[in-house]
Amino acid sequence: MGAEQSKAKPAPLLSEPWRQIDWGDQQRDLQFVKTYKPQTEGQQLKILLHGPVGAGKSSFINSVQSVLHARMYRQALADNISHDSFTKQYETFKVQKESSDTVYPFVFNDIMGLDPNKGVLVDDIKLALRGHIKDGYRFNPESKLSEGNEFYNKSPTVNDKVHVLVCIVPADTLSSMSDETVQKLRDIRLEASRLGESRDQYDYYFLLWVK
């Protein structure tokens, strides 16, 4: 009798969704991405992902590629266990089109996560926005990239500069995010806003990402 009473009953299902979300025409949106071409011939849109340590930036890249390829796809290595930033260096990920040797006219750039003590420096993210960081640069939480470093790009082209800045934050830890990290996110957003106003270069997106 006691054993029967101790069995937990499953929670009842809602008769209606608790929130209505308009996802739009997904097939139309997917087709737009697959056929998208920048106005300038040969231009490659650079999409920089940034956010707190463990937010899921690398996983987001893999998710986008999985949708475009209609199958599970993992190009960017991700870590769901460690509390430190898994991404240590600046890396560009191209998205290859299906059944083709060509790639989409946009790339993703993964970057070390923000952390109050040992994450990527805000100054390094600002350098990345301007296209001054070359692929392969290993971030140093103690000092920003200097102009004398071999990975410093002195003369960035249009394709080197970031065109879309995406902030990814895990929704389940949003309320517990440290004030230091919030301030860093704000500084980066303000820098992108200033650059956008002066050169019409940036779009800024804020995503709530649940791993």
C-alpha positions in Angstrom: 0.0 0.0 0.0 2.8 2.4 1.0 4.7 1.5 -2.1 1.7 2.2 -4.3 1.2 5.6 -2.7 4.9 6.5 -3.1 4.7 6.2 -6.9 4.7 9.6 -8.4 2.0 10.4 -10.9 3.1 11.9 -14.2 2.3 15.6 -14.6 -0.9 16.1 -16.7 -0.4 17.4 -20.2 -1.6 20.9 -21.1 -4.6 21.0 -23.3 -3.2 24.0 -25.1 0.4 25.2 -25.6 1.4 27.6 -22.8 2.8 30.0 -25.4 2.0 30.4 -29.1 5.2 31.0 -31.2 5.0 32.0 -34.8 7.9 30.1 -36.4 7.0 31.5 -39.8 7.4 29.6 -43.0 10.5 27.4 -42.2 10.9 26.0 -45.7 10.8 29.5 -47.2 13.4 30.7 -44.7 15.6 27.7 -45.3 15.4 28.3 -49.1 16.3 31.9 -48.6 19.5 30.9 -46.7 20.4 28.3 -49.3 20.0 30.8 -52.2 21.4 33.9 -50.5 24.0 35.9 -52.3 25.6 39.1 -51.0 25.1 42.3 -53.0 28.9 42.6 -53.5 30.4 39.9 -55.7 32.9 37.7 -53.8 31.8 39.1 -50.4 31.8 36.7 -47.5 29.7 37.5 -44.5 31.5 36.9 -41.3 29.4 35.9 -38.3 31.1 36.2 -34.9 29.7 34.2 -32.0 30.4 35.3 -28.5 29.0 34.8 -25.0 29.8 33.3 -21.6 31.9 30.2 -21.1 29.8 27.1 -21.8 27.0 29.0 -23.5 27.0 26.6 -26.5 28.7 28.7 -29.3 30.3 25.7 -30.9 27.1 23.7 -30.5 25.2 26.5 -32.2 27.5 26.3 -35.3 26.9 22.5 -35.5 23.2 23.0 -35.2 23.1 25.5 -38.1 25.1 23.1 -40.3 22.9 20.2 -39.3 19.8 22.1 -40.4 21.4 23.1 -43.8 22.6 19.5 -44.4 19.4 17.9 -43.1 21.4 15.5 -41.0 23.5 15.5 -37.8 26.7 17.4 -38.5 29.6 18.2 -36.2 32.4 20.4 -37.4 33.1 22.6 -34.3 34.2 20.6 -31.3 32.0 21.2 -28.2 32.3 20.3 -24.6 29.3 19.8 -22.4 31.2 18.8 -19.2 33.9 21.3 -18.5 33.2 24.6 -16.8 36.1 26.2 -18.6 36.0 27.5 -22.2 36.5 24.6 -24.5 37.4 26.9 -27.4 40.9 28.4 -27.0 41.7 29.8 -30.4 40.1 31.9 -33.1 38.7 29.7 -35.8 36.6 30.1 -38.9 34.1 27.6 -40.0 32.9 27.5 -43.6 29.6 25.8 -44.5 29.8 23.5 -47.5 26.7 23.2 -49.7 25.2 19.8 -50.2 26.3 17.8 -53.3 28.7 20.6 -54.2 32.3 21.7 -53.8 31.1 25.3 -53.2 30.4 26.9 -49.8 27.8 29.3 -48.6 28.7 33.0 -48.7 29.0 33.3 -45.0 31.3 31.9 -42.3 31.1 31.4 -38.5 33.9 32.5 -36.2 34.1 30.8 -32.9 35.9 32.5 -30.0 36.9 31.8 -26.4 34.1 32.3 -23.9 33.7 35.2 -21.5 34.5 34.6 -17.9 35.1 37.0 -14.9 38.6 35.7 -14.4 40.1 33.6 -17.2 38.0 34.0 -20.3 38.6 36.0 -23.5 39.4 39.7 -23.1 36.9 42.2 -24.3 39.7 44.0 -26.1 40.4 40.9 -28.1 36.8 40.7 -29.2 36.9 44.3 -30.2 40.0 43.5 -32.3 38.1 40.6 -33.9 35.2 42.9 -34.8 37.6 45.1 -36.8 39.2 42.1 -38.5 42.6 42.3 -36.8 42.8 38.7 -35.5 44.0 35.9 -37.8 42.8 32.4 -37.7 44.7 30.2 -35.3 45.4 32.9 -32.7 45.3 31.3 -29.2 43.7 33.7 -26.8 45.6 34.8 -23.7 43.3 35.7 -20.8 46.1 37.8 -19.3 46.9 40.1 -22.2 45.3 41.2 -25.5 46.7 40.5 -28.9 49.5 43.0 -29.7 50.3 44.6 -33.1 53.7 42.9 -33.1 52.2 39.4 -32.9 52.2 37.2 -36.0 48.5 36.7 -35.7 47.7 40.4 -35.8 46.2 41.4 -39.1 47.4 45.0 -39.8 45.4 45.5 -43.0 42.1 43.7 -42.7 39.9 43.4 -45.8 36.1 43.7 -45.9 35.9 39.9 -45.6 38.1 39.9 -42.5 35.8 42.3 -40.6 32.8 41.0 -38.7 29.4 41.7 -40.3 27.1 40.0 -37.9 27.7 39.8 -34.2 25.7 37.1 -32.3 25.6 36.9 -28.5 24.7 33.4 -27.2 23.6 33.1 -23.6 22.3 29.9 -22.0 18.7 30.6 -20.9 18.9 28.3 -17.9 21.8 30.3 -16.3 20.7 33.8 -17.3 19.5 34.8 -13.9 22.8 33.7 -12.2 25.2 35.4 -14.6 27.8 37.4 -12.9 27.8 41.2 -13.0 31.3 41.1 -14.5 30.1 39.0 -17.4 27.0 41.1 -18.0 29.2 44.3 -18.1 31.5 42.6 -20.6 28.5 41.7 -22.8 27.3 45.3 -22.6 30.8 46.7 -23.5 30.9 44.5 -26.6 27.4 45.5 -27.6 28.2 49.2 -27.3 31.4 48.7 -29.4 29.5 46.9 -32.1 26.8 49.7 -32.0 29.4 52.4 -32.5 31.1 50.6 -35.4 27.7 50.0 -36.9 26.7 53.6 -36.8 30.0 54.7 -38.3 30.3 52.1 -41.1 26.9 50.4 -41.2 28.8 47.2 -40.7 27.1 45.2 -38.0 23.9 43.5 -37.2 23.6 42.4 -33.6 21.5 39.5 -32.4 20.9 38.2 -28.9 20.0 34.5 -28.6 18.8 32.6 -25.6 20.4 29.1 -26.1 19.2 26.1 -24.1 21.7 23.3 -24.2 
